[in-house]
Amino acid sequence: MSKLNKNNRGFGGVELILIIVIVVLIGVVGWLVYKNHNKVAPTKTAAVNKTIAKTTQGTSTNKSVTANPYAGWKTYNSILNSGLSFEYPANWVFTPANKPFTNNNGGVENDSSLTSAVVQTKPGVASNVATNQYMCVSFDEYGGTWSYGGWNLVQNYGPLLSSESFKVGSVNLSLNTYQGSSPMLDTMELVSVPPSNLGSQYINTQNNFSVIVQAQFNCGQGGQSGITNLNADFNSQPETAIAKLIMKSIKF
């Protein structure tokens, strides 16, 4: 019995040592795996962050490119020595002045107009009566000796409905919308702030030239004729939004 007990005690000691060795090995392997994981994880994270940053940068660049509202538009430069230029959509109808009009007092006038559609007229009816609805933007330049008539915007149109200010160089401009006799007959106009010495609606450009910029539906084409939705909201029309962009693209 004593020999058997001795052998049993010896076997128990060896078994304990084996268990300790196994536990140590498991611990060492676990530590190595943990260390290796911590080493790789930051590298992967850095790579992922770099990819995200690159993607974000590319997206931002694309947005800045596609956000240009004047992409594909054309540029008009005045034939006068006024420095006037503006952008306009390629699919709008542009009628520039072939040559300036001059008066007997040494004054010069150069009128250019843009329309969102081809103006249709009724056969046998005065050409200023339009049969379709369209937006018209006009740039009327004046120089030399000219009678401006002392126009007053409120008397010409109606109360001021809205105003948006911006700058061209150091010149403060305001894009105003004036109330018409019907909602669709409102008028937009660029005015100088404060008013120029030529009248409140005139903008002084280079070399003592000035320009009037206006926009309205069927302007100069019989007024209400051709507009079938007189009570529609002027500002909700897509042509109005484009006209605003045209007017805000002015440079001089």
Buried (B, 14 or more C-beta within 10 A) or exposed (E): EEEEEEEEEEEEEEEEEEEEEEEEEEEEEEEEEEEEEEEEEEEEEEEEEEEEEEEEEEEEEEEEEEEEEBEEBEEBEBBBEBEBBBBBBEEBBBEBBEEBEBEEEEBBBBBBBBBBBEBEBEEEEEEEBBBBBBBBBBBBBBBBEBEBEEEEBEEEBBEEBEEEEEEBEEBEBBBBBBBBEBBBBBBBBBBBBEEBEBBBBBBBBEEEBBBBBBBBBBBEBBBBBBBEEBEBEBBEBEBBEBBBBBBBBBEB
